[in-house]
Structures are given as structure tokens and as C-alpha cells.
Amino acid sequence: MVQSWSSWKRYPDAHDGGHVEAPIGPGVYEVRSASTGRVVAFGHARNVANAIADLKVNGGVGTLARLFGKQPLVSHVHDLEYRTYAAASRAEAKTAASRLTGLRQTAWRRRVDMGGSARMG
């Protein structure tokens, strides 16, 4: 079976009672800014729904959280969207994330190389 990314979904705001619509199993996730397209989180997990829900995205964290906890990824959750890629096992999710990371790096290198050669000519 050929697997693919889900469609982009708005990131839920816990204050509004939103919930994550993602696999309760292994897979890959990507969270990005809807306005800029900048990726703010990417990874693989044993439980994709929990991984997305556990991301620290709101900027309003307390002093102790700033000192000892994870720093928030962004300050405005309303600008975020996410997508998922389901996998049959955690090992498959890890392999898919590694492959997708490699594809991103290759695309970025090509983009940088093309920009540099265009400026030199």
C-alpha cells in the first residue's frame, strides 16, 4: 500500500477545546507556520497524536518552564498547521523520517547552489 501525507490541518488550540486528528500509532509529523511555510517541528513518533499534542507551542510559559522545560516553538498557535504520515511500525516511521529529511536537505542544497550560481553569472 502506498502511503502519503495527510492534508494540512489547523493546529488545535487547547484553550478553544480543539483536538488533534492524527494516527494513534507510529508515523511522521510536520508542523509549520501557515503564513510563512517555515517548519517548526518535524519528527517520528510511536504515537503521532500524542507527539503533536505534546508539542510546546504557546509562548505564555512560566518562569520555571523557561528554566527547566522545553521552550515554546512559536508564540501564536493560530498560525500553525500540521500533517501526518502514518507508518506500520516505529522502525518504518523512523526510516520514513530519515528519508524525508534527506530529501529536504538535497532540495535545499540544490536551491542554494542554484541561487549562488545565478548571482555569479
Secondary structure, 3 states (H helix, E strand, C coil): CCCCCCCCEECCCHHHCCCCCCCCCCEEEEEEECCCCCEEEEEEECCHHHHHHHCCCCCCCCHHHHHHCCCCCCCCHHHEEEEEEECCCHHHHHHHHHHHHHHHHHHHHHHHHHHHHHHHC
